[in-house]
């Protein structure tokens, strides 16, 4: 019972203080002193568990980075790396999740048995996923997109948590960013200390998509419409980085954002 009380107390105080500089240290000292005063200094196990729980709760949360398609999120991500950030790239993890032989690939084939048998172009001749066809289906078919998310959500989350635990608790890096286009849609923002949204006007997003991917304006608008609306993303975010102007202004906005987080 004392161990449970210690862990609960540590987690609660760790989460409360996780936004403060030196919050981890303050949380550990606070819960350890409270436990010692309440149960006596000879109760080492609950005191240690309380301190350890405070460390876990106050350090596991990271910075979340999101934004609409062609908003410039990848550019902001590179700028954060230049300033010392460790990036956990959800897109890269998602791509690897469909590598032949992987857990995610096996779940994909299991979930889409019928589609694979009836639509031969979902898989290429070598048995790997045809990513071009997959992308078209994701943005044109809501049911397919929802089913794909169910198939890949667990493998992607597990890989993200593995990387998060490594960088936060083994490498002990303080500036870890979870770069995820669907951060808010998938609920991953619960583990983020701050959520940053990169914003750009829709007409600029369309121009970038047409130039970058060779999309038609109609297809670009359809891709944007399939994502969470920007005002809703902004409402759920702590900080917003505007990317509607020059690269130099974007760098200034990124630096201002880092300053606001006191990193």
C-alpha positions as CSV (number, residue, x, y, z in Angstrom):
1,X,0.0,0.0,0.0
2,X,2.8,2.4,0.9
3,X,4.5,1.6,-2.4
4,X,1.3,2.4,-4.3
5,X,0.9,5.7,-2.4
6,X,4.5,6.6,-3.1
7,X,4.2,5.9,-6.9
8,X,0.9,7.8,-7.2
9,X,2.2,10.8,-5.3
10,X,5.4,10.9,-7.3
11,X,3.5,10.7,-10.6
12,X,1.1,13.5,-9.7
13,X,3.7,15.9,-8.4
14,X,6.0,15.0,-11.4
15,X,3.3,15.9,-13.9
16,X,2.4,19.1,-12.0
17,X,6.0,20.3,-12.0
18,X,7.1,19.0,-15.4
19,X,6.7,22.4,-17.1
20,X,9.1,24.1,-14.7
21,X,12.8,24.4,-15.1
22,X,14.5,21.9,-12.7
23,X,11.0,20.4,-12.3
24,X,12.4,16.9,-12.1
25,X,14.7,17.8,-9.2
26,X,12.0,19.7,-7.4
27,X,9.5,16.9,-7.8
28,X,11.9,14.2,-6.5
29,X,12.9,16.2,-3.4
30,X,9.3,17.2,-2.7
31,X,7.8,13.7,-2.9
32,X,10.8,12.1,-1.1
33,X,10.5,14.5,1.8
34,X,6.7,14.1,2.0
35,X,7.0,10.3,2.0
36,X,9.7,10.4,4.6
37,X,7.7,12.8,6.9
38,X,4.5,10.8,6.5
39,X,5.8,7.2,6.8
40,X,9.2,7.7,8.5
41,X,12.7,7.8,7.1
42,X,13.1,4.0,7.7
43,X,10.5,3.3,4.9
44,X,13.1,3.4,2.2
45,X,11.1,1.5,-0.5
46,X,8.1,3.9,-0.8
47,X,10.4,6.9,-0.6
48,X,12.6,5.6,-3.4
49,X,9.6,4.6,-5.5
50,X,8.1,8.0,-5.0
51,X,11.2,9.7,-6.2
52,X,11.6,7.4,-9.1
53,X,8.0,7.9,-10.2
54,X,8.5,11.6,-10.1
55,X,11.5,11.3,-12.4
56,X,9.5,9.1,-14.8
57,X,6.5,11.4,-14.8
58,X,8.4,14.7,-15.2
59,X,10.8,13.5,-17.9
60,X,8.8,11.2,-20.2
61,X,6.9,14.1,-21.8
62,X,8.5,15.6,-24.9
63,X,7.9,18.4,-27.4
64,X,5.3,17.7,-30.0
65,X,5.7,19.2,-33.5
66,X,2.8,19.1,-36.0
67,X,1.3,20.9,-39.0
68,X,-0.7,20.5,-42.1
69,X,0.8,19.0,-45.3
70,X,3.2,21.4,-47.0
71,X,3.1,23.8,-44.0
72,X,6.9,23.7,-43.7
73,X,7.0,21.3,-40.7
74,X,10.0,19.4,-42.0
75,X,11.9,22.7,-42.4
76,X,11.2,23.7,-38.8
77,X,12.3,20.2,-37.8
78,X,15.6,20.7,-39.4
79,X,16.0,24.0,-37.8
80,X,15.3,22.5,-34.4
81,X,18.0,19.9,-35.1
82,X,20.5,22.7,-35.8
83,X,19.6,24.0,-32.3
84,X,20.3,20.7,-30.6
85,X,17.0,18.9,-30.8
86,X,16.6,15.1,-31.1
87,X,13.9,14.3,-33.6
88,X,11.6,11.3,-33.3
89,X,10.2,11.3,-36.8
90,X,6.8,9.7,-36.9
91,X,6.7,9.7,-40.8
92,X,10.0,7.7,-40.9
93,X,8.7,5.3,-38.3
94,X,5.4,4.9,-40.3
95,X,7.4,4.1,-43.5
96,X,9.5,1.5,-41.7
97,X,6.4,0.0,-40.2
98,X,5.5,-1.2,-43.7
99,X,8.8,-2.7,-44.6
100,X,8.4,-6.4,-45.7
101,X,8.8,-8.8,-42.8
102,X,8.1,-6.2,-40.1
103,X,5.3,-6.5,-37.5
104,X,3.5,-3.6,-39.2
105,X,3.6,-5.2,-42.6
106,X,2.2,-8.5,-41.2
107,X,-0.7,-6.6,-39.6
108,X,-1.2,-4.6,-42.8
109,X,-1.5,-7.9,-44.9
110,X,-3.8,-9.4,-42.2
111,X,-6.1,-6.4,-42.1
112,X,-6.2,-5.9,-45.9
113,X,-6.4,-9.6,-47.1
114,X,-9.5,-8.9,-49.2
115,X,-8.2,-5.7,-50.7
116,X,-4.9,-7.2,-51.6
117,X,-6.6,-10.1,-53.4
118,X,-9.0,-7.9,-55.3
119,X,-6.7,-5.0,-56.0
120,X,-3.4,-6.3,-57.3
121,X,-1.6,-3.0,-57.4
122,X,-1.6,-2.5,-53.6
123,X,1.5,-4.7,-53.5
124,X,4.4,-4.5,-56.0
125,X,5.9,-7.4,-57.9
126,X,8.5,-8.0,-55.1
127,X,5.7,-8.2,-52.5
128,X,6.3,-4.8,-50.9
129,X,3.6,-2.1,-50.4
130,X,3.0,0.2,-53.4
131,X,3.3,3.4,-51.5
132,X,2.1,5.6,-54.3
133,X,-1.2,3.6,-54.6
134,X,-1.4,3.5,-50.7
135,X,-1.1,7.3,-50.5
136,X,-3.9,7.8,-53.1
137,X,-6.2,5.4,-51.2
138,X,-5.4,7.2,-47.9
139,X,-6.5,10.6,-49.2
140,X,-9.5,9.4,-51.3
141,X,-11.0,6.7,-49.1
142,X,-11.9,7.6,-45.5
143,X,-12.8,4.0,-44.6
144,X,-9.5,2.7,-46.0
145,X,-7.6,5.4,-44.0
146,X,-9.3,4.5,-40.8
147,X,-8.6,0.8,-41.2
148,X,-5.0,1.5,-42.0
149,X,-4.6,3.6,-38.9
150,X,-6.0,0.7,-36.8
151,X,-3.6,-1.7,-38.5
152,X,-0.4,0.4,-38.0
153,X,-1.2,2.4,-34.9
154,X,0.1,-0.1,-32.4
155,X,3.5,-0.9,-34.1
156,X,4.1,2.8,-34.7
157,X,3.3,3.7,-31.1
158,X,5.5,0.9,-29.7
159,X,8.5,2.1,-31.8
160,X,7.9,5.7,-30.8
161,X,7.9,4.8,-27.1
162,X,11.1,2.8,-27.5
163,X,12.8,5.8,-29.1
164,X,11.4,8.1,-26.5
165,X,12.6,5.9,-23.6
166,X,16.1,5.7,-25.1
167,X,16.6,9.4,-25.7
168,X,15.0,10.5,-22.4
169,X,16.2,7.9,-20.0
170,X,19.4,6.3,-21.5
171,X,20.9,9.1,-23.6
172,X,19.2,11.6,-21.0
173,X,18.6,14.3,-23.7
174,X,16.4,17.2,-22.5
175,X,15.4,18.5,-26.0
176,X,13.4,15.7,-27.7
177,X,10.8,16.5,-30.3
178,X,8.1,14.1,-31.6
179,X,7.6,15.2,-35.2
180,X,4.2,13.8,-36.2
181,X,1.7,15.1,-38.8
182,X,-1.1,13.3,-37.0
183,X,0.0,14.2,-33.5
184,X,-3.4,15.7,-32.5
185,X,-5.6,13.3,-34.6
186,X,-4.1,10.2,-33.0
187,X,-4.0,11.6,-29.4
188,X,-0.2,11.4,-29.1
189,X,-0.2,15.0,-27.7
190,X,-1.0,13.6,-24.3
191,X,2.7,12.8,-23.8
192,X,3.9,16.2,-25.0
193,X,4.9,19.0,-22.6
194,X,4.4,21.5,-25.4
195,X,2.6,21.1,-28.7
196,X,3.9,23.3,-31.5
197,X,1.9,23.7,-34.8
198,X,3.5,25.0,-37.9
199,X,1.0,27.1,-39.8
200,X,0.7,28.4,-43.4
201,X,-2.2,29.8,-45.4
202,X,-4.1,27.1,-47.4
203,X,-3.3,28.8,-50.8
204,X,0.4,28.7,-49.9
205,X,0.1,25.0,-49.0
206,X,-1.6,24.3,-52.4
207,X,1.2,26.1,-54.2
208,X,3.9,24.1,-52.4
209,X,2.1,20.8,-53.0
210,X,1.7,21.6,-56.8
211,X,5.4,22.5,-57.0
212,X,6.8,19.7,-54.8
213,X,4.6,16.7,-55.8
214,X,3.3,17.7,-59.2
215,X,-0.3,17.6,-57.8
216,X,-3.2,19.4,-59.4
217,X,-4.7,22.2,-57.3
218,X,-7.9,20.1,-56.9
219,X,-5.9,17.1,-55.6
220,X,-3.9,19.4,-53.2
221,X,-7.1,20.9,-51.8
222,X,-8.5,17.4,-51.3
223,X,-5.4,16.3,-49.4
224,X,-5.6,19.4,-47.1
225,X,-9.3,18.8,-46.6
226,X,-8.6,15.3,-45.4
227,X,-6.6,16.7,-42.4
228,X,-7.6,18.3,-39.2
229,X,-8.5,22.0,-39.9
230,X,-5.7,24.4,-39.0
231,X,-7.8,26.5,-36.5
232,X,-8.6,23.3,-34.6
233,X,-4.8,22.4,-34.5
234,X,-4.0,25.8,-33.2
235,X,-6.6,25.6,-30.5
236,X,-5.0,22.4,-29.2
237,X,-1.5,23.8,-29.4
238,X,0.6,25.6,-26.9
239,X,2.7,27.4,-29.5
240,X,2.3,28.3,-33.2
241,X,5.1,28.9,-35.7
242,X,4.0,31.0,-38.7
243,X,5.6,29.9,-42.0
244,X,4.0,32.2,-44.4
245,X,7.0,34.4,-45.1
246,X,10.8,34.0,-45.7
247,X,13.2,31.5,-44.3
248,X,14.9,34.2,-42.3
249,X,11.6,35.1,-40.6
250,X,10.9,31.4,-40.0
251,X,14.3,31.0,-38.2
252,X,13.4,34.0,-36.0
253,X,10.0,32.4,-35.2
254,X,11.6,29.1,-34.3
255,X,14.1,30.9,-32.0
256,X,11.2,32.8,-30.3
257,X,9.4,29.5,-29.9
258,X,12.4,27.9,-28.2
259,X,12.8,30.9,-26.0
260,X,9.1,30.6,-24.9
261,X,9.8,27.0,-23.9
262,X,12.8,28.1,-21.8
263,X,14.9,25.2,-23.2
